Amino acid sequence: MSTSHSTTGRADQSLPVSALREAVTGAVLTADDAGYEGECTGHNVLRAVRPTVVVGAARTEDVVAAVRFARAHGMPVAVRNAGHQVVLPDTGDWLMVTTGRMDDIHVDTRTNTVTVGAGARWRQVVAETVKHGLAPLTGSAPGVGVIGYTLGGGIGPLLSRRHGYAADQVRRMDVVTADGTLLRVTPDSDPELFWALLGCKGNFGIVVAMEFAVFPVTRFYGGGLYFRGEDTARVLAVWRTWLQTIDEDTTTSVAVQRLPDTSGLPDVLRAAFVLHVRVGHLGPADEGERLVAPLRGAAVPLLDTLEERPFEQVGEIHRDPVRPAPVWEASIGLREFSAATAEAFTALTGADSGCPLSLVEIRALGGALDREPSVPNSVPSRGLPFVTLAIGVAEAAEAAPVRDYLAAYAEGMAPWADRRNIMNFLSPQAASTPTEMRALFGAEHHARLAAVKRRLDPANVFRLNHNVEPG
């Protein structure tokens, strides 16, 4: 399952890389250059890749030059920013564009919109919007890149059930297409491309800028309840019933976690086996306190972090790890989380399961995530009620137990599996064939995507991803 590759294609001297360096303000690196390894390694160290050429773009013109160079030399192009963009290496020559240097952010308080560059991360955006009492549809991890997250739909821990997918709030995108053309894409300028981009990630070009709506939210009630892992069945029974009582102002998930023994955790959580119940609520603190009372009564929490918080603490709901690690993962869309589903989940993750995974979570979706936005998009998970994500941490040489258990977990949850899934949660191995991609999007939507692909990228230059082939 590892995506790491050692192939770098031709030697530097057989490509006119010097000419590319003259055209690019940012970095142009090959395998022999200092900085190449760092440019090719992201948060998941197992996904380190070795492109023939990597362009660390600092401006839109760099992206244009990189794509035109790749096209001239018959090379496919991959793009990566900070998370949520899977890069599947090619066996021949290929070029990768990294966008972390393009992190401009502009907040427009007249229209309550934000415009970001391709490399902006959510923590940077939040730091700017909170100055104006505004909040974006950020993800659970503040360090994730905005554009990759949004092109994959984008679900967060607080605002999503009220306002939908992050993709639903996009107003325009600036896109470099496969022939090196820069397009400004809006619902009016190219409705089909706008629809396709928002949900199918990097299949149609490199999005170098994006404008999206933000909302007047300054505070929330939220955090988490950490229960003993042995209390999972009892707490899940309460959580399942409690879900029927909440409205769109409340977002929640649960995660069985086997936590490391690290100084970055509270003492009570170090090397602990826990069930983490996460809650984000948009109402006042007293309303939140009443709301979570049934959860607090489900068992005795080891740690209770639920409280009123400023919006900039939205990352405290999930407390996702921030250190790079060798991560193996699998996700499944679930059409229900019934008593039988919960029983199977507990058997697969509980105290007697032998589960070696670091985290296995269930996210409750619904609310605005079920509704088509005013301008439709291609997000494939619309209407999906639940999704489960399982993660294990292991170096490649020691990963067999983790990989085997991910497969066993998927098999155990298969009776409740839905063809739909969260695009951002797909592992490199998921939806890796045309048949699987067609199943993910459904035949009608997949045909529309393939038609856009045929128009804008008939040679499938952008294929090192969860790929839609030209139709």
Kinemage of the C-alpha trace (Angstrom):
@kinemage 1
@onewidth
@group {chain A} dominant
@subgroup {mainchain}
@vectorlist {calphas} color= white
{ca met a 1} P 0.000 0.000 0.000
{ca ser a 2} L 2.973 2.379 0.206
{ca thr a 3} L 2.996 5.146 -2.359
{ca ser a 4} L 6.700 5.905 -2.100
{ca his a 5} L 8.630 5.600 -5.360
{ca ser a 6} L 12.324 5.846 -6.172
{ca thr a 7} L 11.935 6.334 -9.930
{ca thr a 8} L 12.879 9.821 -11.073
{ca gly a 9} L 12.922 9.327 -14.847
{ca arg a 10} L 15.629 10.849 -16.967
{ca ala a 11} L 18.729 12.471 -15.602
{ca asp a 12} L 18.627 16.243 -15.155
{ca gln a 13} L 20.922 16.938 -18.111
{ca ser a 14} L 18.557 15.338 -20.644
{ca leu a 15} L 15.830 17.879 -19.859
{ca pro a 16} L 16.338 21.647 -20.330
{ca val a 17} L 15.705 22.317 -16.652
{ca ser a 18} L 17.935 25.391 -16.758
{ca ala a 19} L 15.422 27.087 -19.056
{ca leu a 20} L 12.624 26.251 -16.616
{ca arg a 21} L 14.656 27.727 -13.764
{ca glu a 22} L 14.991 30.972 -15.702
{ca ala a 23} L 11.213 31.154 -16.141
{ca val a 24} L 10.298 30.344 -12.522
{ca thr a 25} L 10.605 32.647 -9.508
{ca gly a 26} L 10.251 29.792 -7.016
{ca ala a 27} L 12.297 26.606 -6.722
{ca val a 28} L 12.992 24.166 -9.564
{ca leu a 29} L 14.548 20.993 -8.169
{ca thr a 30} L 15.698 17.596 -9.349
{ca ala a 31} L 16.841 14.626 -7.273
{ca asp a 32} L 20.417 15.913 -6.911
{ca asp a 33} L 19.420 19.312 -5.560
{ca ala a 34} L 19.394 20.345 -1.931
{ca gly a 35} L 15.813 20.796 -0.808
{ca tyr a 36} L 14.391 18.196 -3.184
{ca glu a 37} L 13.595 15.625 -0.477
{ca gly a 38} L 11.873 18.176 1.717
{ca glu a 39} L 9.798 19.459 -1.188
{ca cys a 40} L 8.647 15.910 -1.964
{ca thr a 41} L 7.700 14.829 1.579
{ca gly a 42} L 4.486 15.886 3.267
{ca his a 43} L 2.585 15.138 6.481
{ca asn a 44} L 2.332 11.442 5.625
{ca val a 45} L 5.950 10.415 5.231
{ca leu a 46} L 4.894 7.250 3.380
{ca arg a 47} L 3.725 9.470 0.523
{ca ala a 48} L 7.147 10.897 -0.224
{ca val a 49} L 7.494 10.899 -4.001
{ca arg a 50} L 10.328 11.384 -6.466
{ca pro a 51} L 9.239 13.355 -9.515
{ca thr a 52} L 11.683 14.010 -12.322
{ca val a 53} L 11.247 17.723 -11.676
{ca val a 54} L 9.532 19.502 -8.810
{ca val a 55} L 8.533 23.149 -9.133
{ca gly a 56} L 7.979 24.992 -5.878
{ca ala a 57} L 5.744 27.666 -7.339
{ca ala a 58} L 5.853 31.141 -5.821
{ca arg a 59} L 3.369 32.796 -8.204
{ca thr a 60} L 0.790 31.946 -10.843
{ca glu a 61} L 3.310 32.487 -13.627
{ca asp a 62} L 5.459 29.713 -12.136
{ca val a 63} L 2.565 27.278 -12.393
{ca val a 64} L 1.930 28.287 -16.007
{ca ala a 65} L 5.619 27.818 -16.858
{ca ala a 66} L 5.721 24.424 -15.138
{ca val a 67} L 2.653 23.088 -16.960
{ca arg a 68} L 3.874 24.350 -20.321
{ca phe a 69} L 7.271 22.779 -19.727
{ca ala a 70} L 5.703 19.445 -18.831
{ca arg a 71} L 3.425 19.577 -21.861
{ca ala a 72} L 6.350 20.335 -24.176
{ca his a 73} L 8.225 17.283 -22.872
{ca gly a 74} L 5.317 14.849 -22.667
{ca met a 75} L 5.262 14.692 -18.871
{ca pro a 76} L 2.180 14.254 -16.655
{ca val a 77} L 1.719 16.823 -13.900
{ca ala a 78} L 0.826 16.340 -10.240
{ca val a 79} L 0.062 19.057 -7.734
{ca arg a 80} L 0.439 19.018 -3.969
{ca asn a 81} L -0.158 21.582 -1.284
{ca ala a 82} L -0.700 20.821 2.401
{ca gly a 83} L -2.699 17.617 2.695
{ca his a 84} L -5.789 16.174 0.988
{ca gln a 85} L -4.133 15.872 -2.420
{ca val a 86} L -3.043 12.344 -3.233
{ca val a 87} L -0.132 12.137 -5.671
{ca leu a 88} L 0.240 8.789 -7.438
{ca pro a 89} L 3.756 8.601 -8.911
{ca asp a 90} L 4.367 7.731 -12.550
{ca thr a 91} L 6.892 5.143 -13.733
{ca gly a 92} L 8.354 7.525 -16.325
{ca asp a 93} L 9.162 11.215 -16.317
{ca trp a 94} L 6.747 13.442 -14.437
{ca leu a 95} L 6.582 16.884 -12.899
{ca met a 96} L 5.125 17.927 -9.557
{ca val a 97} L 4.061 21.439 -8.621
{ca thr a 98} L 4.055 22.341 -4.928
{ca thr a 99} L 2.114 25.420 -3.920
{ca gly a 100} L 3.059 26.171 -0.313
{ca arg a 101} L 4.777 29.440 -1.236
{ca met a 102} L 1.563 30.824 -2.748
{ca asp a 103} L -0.171 31.642 0.514
{ca asp a 104} L -1.696 35.076 -0.091
{ca ile a 105} L -4.948 35.751 1.800
{ca his a 106} L -7.372 38.630 1.309
{ca val a 107} L -10.502 39.142 3.413
{ca asp a 108} L -13.278 41.276 1.897
{ca thr a 109} L -15.583 42.425 4.682
{ca arg a 110} L -17.964 44.093 2.204
{ca thr a 111} L -18.904 40.757 0.670
{ca asn a 112} L -17.888 38.415 3.531
{ca thr a 113} L -15.566 36.522 1.224
{ca val a 114} L -11.947 35.420 1.339
{ca thr a 115} L -9.575 34.965 -1.587
{ca val a 116} L -6.630 32.626 -1.033
{ca gly a 117} L -3.610 31.482 -2.983
{ca ala a 118} L -2.954 27.841 -3.754
{ca gly a 119} L -0.754 27.269 -0.717
{ca ala a 120} L -2.814 28.886 2.045
{ca arg a 121} L -3.566 26.741 5.089
{ca trp a 122} L -6.626 26.939 7.266
{ca arg a 123} L -4.790 28.220 10.325
{ca gln a 124} L -3.550 31.184 8.249
{ca val a 125} L -7.029 31.930 6.952
{ca val a 126} L -8.615 31.665 10.390
{ca ala a 127} L -5.989 34.025 11.830
{ca glu a 128} L -7.091 36.650 9.303
{ca thr a 129} L -10.865 36.124 9.366
{ca val a 130} L -11.197 36.246 13.152
{ca lys a 131} L -9.879 39.815 13.063
{ca his a 132} L -13.151 40.690 11.336
{ca gly a 133} L -15.497 38.411 13.293
{ca leu a 134} L -15.763 35.975 10.384
{ca ala a 135} L -15.303 32.214 10.138
{ca pro a 136} L -14.561 29.916 7.168
{ca leu a 137} L -15.667 26.314 6.706
{ca thr a 138} L -12.344 25.066 8.002
{ca gly a 139} L -11.473 21.408 8.415
{ca ser a 140} L -10.670 19.600 11.646
{ca ala a 141} L -6.896 20.036 11.167
{ca pro a 142} L -5.807 23.705 11.003
{ca gly a 143} L -2.607 22.813 9.133
{ca val a 144} L -4.403 21.419 6.070
{ca gly a 145} L -4.243 23.330 2.790
{ca val a 146} L -7.421 25.220 1.913
{ca ile a 147} L -7.652 24.531 -1.805
{ca gly a 148} L -6.942 20.787 -1.802
{ca tyr a 149} L -9.442 20.388 1.034
{ca thr a 150} L -12.110 22.423 -0.751
{ca leu a 151} L -11.695 20.730 -4.143
{ca gly a 152} L -12.376 17.428 -2.353
{ca gly a 153} L -15.590 18.796 -0.846
{ca gly a 154} L -14.388 19.697 2.609
{ca ile a 155} L -16.190 18.722 5.841
{ca gly a 156} L -15.360 20.344 9.138
{ca pro a 157} L -16.120 19.881 12.848
{ca leu a 158} L -18.343 22.927 13.418
{ca leu a 159} L -19.988 24.716 10.470
{ca ser a 160} L -20.608 21.972 7.921
{ca arg a 161} L -24.035 20.769 9.054
{ca arg a 162} L -25.224 24.391 9.014
{ca his a 163} L -23.532 25.618 5.812
{ca gly a 164} L -22.604 22.477 3.856
{ca tyr a 165} L -19.357 21.467 2.201
{ca ala a 166} L -16.588 24.020 1.842
{ca ala a 167} L -17.006 23.510 -1.911
{ca asp a 168} L -20.571 24.810 -1.626
{ca gln a 169} L -19.306 28.271 -0.645
{ca val a 170} L -16.851 28.822 -3.517
{ca arg a 171} L -17.510 31.848 -5.724
{ca arg a 172} L -14.658 31.685 -8.253
{ca met a 173} L -11.386 29.901 -9.035
{ca asp a 174} L -8.327 30.801 -11.091
{ca val a 175} L -7.165 27.625 -12.851
{ca val a 176} L -4.138 26.710 -14.961
{ca thr a 177} L -5.325 24.096 -17.438
{ca ala a 178} L -3.387 21.310 -19.164
{ca asp a 179} L -2.287 23.532 -22.056
{ca gly a 180} L -0.886 26.179 -19.689
{ca thr a 181} L -3.826 28.569 -20.053
{ca leu a 182} L -4.951 30.600 -17.045
{ca leu a 183} L -8.746 30.699 -16.707
{ca arg a 184} L -10.974 32.551 -14.272
{ca val a 185} L -13.794 30.096 -13.603
{ca thr a 186} L -17.168 31.133 -12.185
{ca pro a 187} L -20.634 29.577 -12.345
{ca asp a 188} L -21.361 31.926 -15.262
{ca ser a 189} L -18.091 31.721 -17.205
{ca asp a 190} L -17.940 27.909 -17.441
{ca pro a 191} L -20.683 26.162 -15.452
{ca glu a 192} L -19.531 22.616 -16.268
{ca leu a 193} L -15.906 23.229 -15.310
{ca phe a 194} L -16.984 25.010 -12.116
{ca trp a 195} L -19.210 22.037 -11.269
{ca ala a 196} L -16.471 19.487 -12.044
{ca leu a 197} L -13.631 21.174 -10.171
{ca leu a 198} L -15.553 21.287 -6.902
{ca gly a 199} L -15.619 17.656 -5.877
{ca cys a 200} L -13.229 15.943 -8.278
{ca lys a 201} L -10.041 17.598 -7.038
{ca gly a 202} L -7.066 18.001 -9.357
{ca asn a 203} L -8.357 16.326 -12.501
{ca phe a 204} L -8.891 19.436 -14.618
{ca gly a 205} L -6.054 21.808 -13.796
{ca ile a 206} L -4.187 23.525 -10.988
{ca val a 207} L -6.291 25.940 -8.955
{ca val a 208} L -3.989 28.826 -8.095
{ca ala a 209} L -6.567 31.046 -6.358
{ca met a 210} L -10.033 30.628 -4.892
{ca glu a 211} L -12.694 32.957 -3.509
{ca phe a 212} L -15.260 31.640 -1.021
{ca ala a 213} L -17.846 32.879 1.460
{ca val a 214} L -17.253 33.154 5.204
{ca phe a 215} L -19.719 33.630 8.043
{ca pro a 216} L -20.193 35.887 11.087
{ca val a 217} L -19.185 33.406 13.792
{ca thr a 218} L -16.852 34.404 16.623
{ca arg a 219} L -17.433 31.799 19.336
{ca phe a 220} L -18.692 28.259 19.750
{ca tyr a 221} L -19.270 25.647 22.412
{ca gly a 222} L -17.239 22.515 21.912
{ca gly a 223} L -14.336 20.228 22.544
{ca gly a 224} L -14.405 16.587 23.505
{ca leu a 225} L -15.265 13.937 26.049
{ca tyr a 226} L -12.674 11.180 26.488
{ca phe a 227} L -14.070 7.963 27.928
{ca arg a 228} L -12.305 4.708 28.725
{ca gly a 229} L -12.198 2.517 25.636
{ca glu a 230} L -13.916 -0.184 27.674
{ca asp a 231} L -16.991 2.067 27.828
{ca thr a 232} L -17.316 2.273 24.033
{ca ala a 233} L -20.478 0.195 23.664
{ca arg a 234} L -22.314 2.047 26.439
{ca val a 235} L -21.334 5.514 25.178
{ca leu a 236} L -22.116 4.703 21.547
{ca ala a 237} L -25.617 3.585 22.525
{ca val a 238} L -26.231 7.012 24.076
{ca trp a 239} L -24.532 8.884 21.203
{ca arg a 240} L -26.654 7.112 18.586
{ca thr a 241} L -29.882 8.092 20.359
{ca trp a 242} L -28.604 11.604 21.041
{ca leu a 243} L -27.970 12.160 17.317
{ca gln a 244} L -31.713 12.130 16.743
{ca thr a 245} L -32.140 15.165 19.040
{ca ile a 246} L -29.599 17.581 17.554
{ca asp a 247} L -30.149 20.179 14.839
{ca glu a 248} L -27.841 21.649 12.210
{ca asp a 249} L -26.085 23.888 14.724
{ca thr a 250} L -24.389 20.816 16.207
{ca thr a 251} L -21.703 18.671 14.578
{ca thr a 252} L -20.315 15.526 16.162
{ca ser a 253} L -18.138 12.476 15.663
{ca val a 254} L -16.664 9.668 17.737
{ca ala a 255} L -13.245 8.067 17.563
{ca val a 256} L -11.699 5.029 19.212
{ca gln a 257} L -8.091 6.015 19.810
{ca arg a 258} L -5.026 4.140 20.999
{ca leu a 259} L -2.876 7.100 21.879
{ca pro a 260} L 0.927 7.224 22.017
{ca asp a 261} L 2.947 7.839 25.159
{ca thr a 262} L 4.016 11.353 24.289
{ca ser a 263} L 4.570 14.496 26.307
{ca gly a 264} L 2.258 16.393 23.957
{ca leu a 265} L -0.799 14.779 25.552
{ca pro a 266} L -2.426 15.354 28.952
{ca asp a 267} L -1.152 12.775 31.430
{ca val a 268} L -4.502 10.989 31.579
{ca leu a 269} L -4.359 10.360 27.812
{ca arg a 270} L -0.750 9.220 27.481
{ca ala a 271} L -0.647 5.630 26.155
{ca ala a 272} L -4.415 5.487 26.764
{ca phe a 273} L -7.158 3.512 25.031
{ca val a 274} L -10.118 5.880 24.767
{ca leu a 275} L -13.346 6.722 23.033
{ca his a 276} L -13.225 10.397 22.043
{ca val a 277} L -16.642 12.017 21.555
{ca arg a 278} L -16.260 15.308 19.664
{ca val a 279} L -18.856 18.083 19.703
{ca gly a 280} L -19.042 21.496 18.041
{ca his a 281} L -22.103 23.650 18.739
{ca leu a 282} L -22.921 27.116 17.366
{ca gly a 283} L -25.253 28.121 20.202
{ca pro a 284} L -24.398 29.766 23.535
{ca ala a 285} L -22.571 27.960 26.326
{ca asp a 286} L -25.622 27.360 28.532
{ca glu a 287} L -27.430 25.777 25.594
{ca gly a 288} L -24.376 23.658 24.872
{ca glu a 289} L -24.195 22.495 28.481
{ca arg a 290} L -27.791 21.295 28.373
{ca leu a 291} L -27.239 19.697 24.976
{ca val a 292} L -24.278 17.516 26.028
{ca ala a 293} L -25.700 16.437 29.404
{ca pro a 294} L -26.786 12.999 28.075
{ca leu a 295} L -23.276 12.395 26.718
{ca arg a 296} L -21.649 13.348 30.000
{ca gly a 297} L -23.967 10.919 31.751
{ca ala a 298} L -23.131 7.982 29.474
{ca ala a 299} L -20.058 7.055 31.551
{ca val a 300} L -17.429 8.788 33.673
{ca pro a 301} L -15.152 10.822 31.365
{ca leu a 302} L -11.405 10.608 31.792
{ca leu a 303} L -11.178 14.147 30.423
{ca asp a 304} L -13.823 16.760 29.590
{ca thr a 305} L -12.750 19.681 27.376
{ca leu a 306} L -16.210 20.942 26.421
{ca glu a 307} L -16.489 24.684 26.968
{ca glu a 308} L -17.185 27.972 25.222
{ca arg a 309} L -14.280 28.901 22.950
{ca pro a 310} L -13.228 31.583 20.485
{ca phe a 311} L -13.495 30.413 16.883
{ca glu a 312} L -9.714 30.229 16.480
{ca gln a 313} L -9.784 27.193 18.796
{ca val a 314} L -11.847 25.131 16.338
{ca gly a 315} L -8.927 22.687 16.051
{ca glu a 316} L -9.473 21.721 19.692
{ca ile a 317} L -12.608 19.767 18.768
{ca his a 318} L -10.676 16.934 17.081
{ca arg a 319} L -7.135 17.683 18.277
{ca asp a 320} L -5.668 16.029 15.178
{ca pro a 321} L -1.961 15.159 15.384
{ca val a 322} L 0.404 17.715 13.874
{ca arg a 323} L 3.637 15.762 13.552
{ca pro a 324} L 4.488 13.988 10.270
{ca ala a 325} L 4.091 10.204 10.533
{ca pro a 326} L 3.933 7.036 8.402
{ca val a 327} L 0.165 6.741 8.045
{ca trp a 328} L -1.950 3.929 6.566
{ca glu a 329} L -5.643 4.571 6.120
{ca ala a 330} L -8.967 3.356 4.824
{ca ser a 331} L -12.382 5.009 4.661
{ca ile a 332} L -15.898 3.778 4.045
{ca gly a 333} L -19.117 5.672 3.503
{ca leu a 334} L -21.872 4.245 5.696
{ca arg a 335} L -25.553 4.307 4.814
{ca glu a 336} L -26.471 3.956 8.506
{ca phe a 337} L -25.047 3.669 11.995
{ca ser a 338} L -27.598 1.347 13.540
{ca ala a 339} L -27.358 -0.736 16.709
{ca ala a 340} L -25.974 -3.562 14.575
{ca thr a 341} L -23.418 -1.241 12.988
{ca ala a 342} L -22.344 0.007 16.414
{ca glu a 343} L -22.026 -3.573 17.670
{ca ala a 344} L -19.778 -4.502 14.743
{ca phe a 345} L -17.758 -1.304 15.183
{ca thr a 346} L -17.207 -2.077 18.870
{ca ala a 347} L -16.213 -5.673 18.150
{ca leu a 348} L -13.669 -4.481 15.582
{ca thr a 349} L -12.165 -1.685 17.685
{ca gly a 350} L -12.857 -2.552 21.323
{ca ala a 351} L -10.737 -3.808 24.198
{ca asp a 352} L -10.738 -7.443 23.089
{ca ser a 353} L -10.422 -6.819 19.337
{ca gly a 354} L -6.636 -6.834 19.010
{ca cys a 355} L -7.019 -3.695 16.896
{ca pro a 356} L -3.584 -2.136 16.176
{ca leu a 357} L -5.001 1.045 14.623
{ca ser a 358} L -4.348 4.446 16.152
{ca leu a 359} L -7.752 5.903 15.311
{ca val a 360} L -11.046 4.607 14.000
{ca glu a 361} L -13.721 7.272 13.765
{ca ile a 362} L -17.352 7.690 12.785
{ca arg a 363} L -18.428 11.112 11.565
{ca ala a 364} L -22.098 12.035 11.508
{ca leu a 365} L -22.851 14.101 8.413
{ca gly a 366} L -26.354 15.240 7.396
{ca gly a 367} L -27.907 18.675 7.652
{ca ala a 368} L -26.747 21.057 4.927
{ca leu a 369} L -24.300 18.400 3.724
{ca asp a 370} L -27.327 16.577 2.302
{ca arg a 371} L -28.619 19.542 0.291
{ca glu a 372} L -27.505 20.698 -3.120
{ca pro a 373} L -26.064 24.222 -2.885
{ca ser a 374} L -27.519 27.086 -4.915
{ca val a 375} L -24.760 26.428 -7.466
{ca pro a 376} L -24.409 22.622 -7.730
{ca asn a 377} L -21.055 20.857 -7.696
{ca ser a 378} L -19.729 17.337 -8.199
{ca val a 379} L -19.104 16.403 -4.539
{ca pro a 380} L -19.766 12.630 -4.593
{ca ser a 381} L -20.781 12.222 -0.949
{ca arg a 382} L -23.920 14.390 -1.022
{ca gly a 383} L -26.580 12.754 1.153
{ca leu a 384} L -24.217 10.273 2.799
{ca pro a 385} L -25.236 10.067 6.490
{ca phe a 386} L -22.009 8.690 7.999
{ca val a 387} L -18.407 8.034 7.092
{ca thr a 388} L -15.792 5.997 8.923
{ca leu a 389} L -12.055 6.605 8.696
{ca ala a 390} L -9.467 4.179 10.078
{ca ile a 391} L -5.807 5.098 10.530
{ca gly a 392} L -2.742 3.115 11.567
{ca val a 393} L 0.795 4.352 12.080
{ca ala a 394} L 3.711 2.112 11.103
{ca glu a 395} L 6.910 2.215 9.107
{ca ala a 396} L 6.618 0.389 5.795
{ca ala a 397} L 8.749 -2.568 6.909
{ca glu a 398} L 6.552 -3.138 9.973
{ca ala a 399} L 3.169 -2.319 8.498
{ca ala a 400} L 1.759 -5.766 7.704
{ca pro a 401} L -0.428 -6.012 10.855
{ca val a 402} L -1.822 -2.535 10.267
{ca arg a 403} L -2.523 -3.170 6.591
{ca asp a 404} L -4.172 -6.499 7.359
{ca tyr a 405} L -6.367 -4.937 10.029
{ca leu a 406} L -7.472 -2.103 7.775
{ca ala a 407} L -8.654 -4.758 5.322
{ca ala a 408} L -10.381 -6.668 8.119
{ca tyr a 409} L -12.079 -3.493 9.351
{ca ala a 410} L -13.344 -2.714 5.851
{ca glu a 411} L -14.680 -6.254 5.519
{ca gly a 412} L -16.374 -6.061 8.910
{ca met a 413} L -18.142 -2.803 8.057
{ca ala a 414} L -19.035 -3.861 4.505
{ca pro a 415} L -22.673 -4.760 5.310
{ca trp a 416} L -23.366 -1.049 5.877
{ca ala a 417} L -21.074 0.378 3.191
{ca asp a 418} L -22.333 2.907 0.654
{ca arg a 419} L -20.796 3.503 -2.791
{ca arg a 420} L -20.397 7.182 -1.862
{ca asn a 421} L -17.430 8.369 0.148
{ca ile a 422} L -15.635 11.515 1.242
{ca met a 423} L -13.176 12.330 -1.549
{ca asn a 424} L -10.622 13.762 0.885
{ca phe a 425} L -10.597 10.535 2.896
{ca leu a 426} L -9.739 8.241 -0.016
{ca ser a 427} L -6.448 6.375 0.360
{ca pro a 428} L -4.143 6.170 -2.680
{ca gln a 429} L -5.415 2.651 -3.324
{ca ala a 430} L -9.111 3.572 -3.206
{ca ala a 431} L -11.034 4.385 -6.400
{ca ser a 432} L -7.912 3.499 -8.381
{ca thr a 433} L -9.680 2.140 -11.479
{ca pro a 434} L -12.152 3.712 -13.936
{ca thr a 435} L -14.828 1.300 -12.704
{ca glu a 436} L -14.289 2.338 -9.076
{ca met a 437} L -14.351 6.041 -9.952
{ca arg a 438} L -17.581 5.534 -11.885
{ca ala a 439} L -19.095 3.802 -8.874
{ca leu a 440} L -17.973 6.589 -6.532
{ca phe a 441} L -19.559 9.399 -8.566
{ca gly a 442} L -22.403 7.445 -10.143
{ca ala a 443} L -22.705 6.862 -13.884
{ca glu a 444} L -24.377 10.169 -14.778
{ca his a 445} L -21.993 12.414 -12.885
{ca his a 446} L -18.980 10.414 -13.998
{ca ala a 447} L -20.006 10.872 -17.634
{ca arg a 448} L -20.217 14.646 -17.095
{ca leu a 449} L -16.778 14.664 -15.475
{ca ala a 450} L -15.310 12.628 -18.336
{ca ala a 451} L -16.751 15.089 -20.851
{ca val a 452} L -15.112 18.039 -19.074
{ca lys a 453} L -11.876 16.074 -18.920
{ca arg a 454} L -12.040 15.377 -22.656
{ca arg a 455} L -12.525 19.092 -23.380
{ca leu a 456} L -9.800 20.452 -21.117
{ca asp a 457} L -7.288 17.617 -20.685
{ca pro a 458} L -7.717 15.132 -23.534
{ca ala a 459} L -4.180 13.758 -23.040
{ca asn a 460} L -4.889 13.193 -19.319
{ca val a 461} L -1.908 15.288 -18.223
{ca phe a 462} L -3.440 15.527 -14.742
{ca arg a 463} L -3.672 11.780 -14.133
{ca leu a 464} L -1.509 11.206 -11.064
{ca asn a 465} L -4.508 11.322 -8.758
{ca his a 466} L -7.887 9.691 -8.262
{ca asn a 467} L -8.322 9.944 -11.969
{ca val a 468} L -11.239 10.538 -14.287
{ca glu a 469} L -10.167 9.519 -17.764
{ca pro a 470} L -11.271 11.607 -20.767
{ca gly a 471} L -14.650 10.380 -21.956
